[in-house]
Amino acid sequence: MIATIINAVAIVVGGLLGLIIKGRFNKKLQAIASQATGLSVLVVGLNTALTQLITQPCNSVLFVISLVVGGFIGTVINVEGRLQALGRWVEKKVGGRKGGVSRAFVTATLLYCVGSMAVVGSIESGLHHNYSILLTKSIMDMIYAVIIASTLGYGVIFSAVSVFIYQGAITILAGIVEPYLTGDIMREIALVGGVLITGLGIDLLNIRKINVGNLLPALLIPVFYYGIYYIIF
């Protein structure tokens, strides 16, 4: 859990630094910082997805099925709406600007949790006490927290709680889930995660509204697919 705690603290520190910087930005600087954030998220997502497609023997059909089926499931249970409702609840409790805290919270939570580093790093931390992946992720998350807080506001700080719960749960349950997370599953999760991060970048750049929250269940589809596949074959 130590690496997850460090990750959460890094987000808080980055968020606070971003708020300090924000006070020195005019609207033009805030706009260009927001564009830079969207572009960097887009590139990270594309790099992750394309790396898996080009260098790994991924199932190119499965990731499409995962996104479609996961999107249907997420839409039915309204994952994004629930995340936004949670963000609005936090916003109401802290008395933030309407919509500001919620958007920063949801954006940061999705960015920090959908990537493969969160899953793989938490498993490595729980099973082998290998903290290198999560420590690297902590540095990256802190940088993003600075940028997001300087453009969207302090809602990013509350995403540290999401990261702590999400990664902490995976770390604790690592011993249970590890036997089922084969190389095939991890590759597909990384591919789907890269696509979701790409979608988040597109959304941040206001190119098109992508309901990334509703696509989150797509990360679980490869687990169910290969679980059935291994039983049958």
Protein Blocks (a to p, Z undefined) as FASTA:
>chain_A
ZZmmmmmmmmmmmmmmmmmmmmmpcfklmmmmmmmmmmmmmmmmmmmmmmmmmmpccdfk
lmmmmmmmmmmmmmmnommlmmmmmmmmmmmmnopaehklmmmmmmmmmmmmmpmklmmm
mmmmmmnopaklmmmmmmmmmmmmmmmmmmnojklmmmmmmmmmmmmmmmmmmmmmmmmm
cfklmmmmmmmmmmmmmmmmmmmnomaccdfklmmmmmmmmmmmmmmmmmmZZ
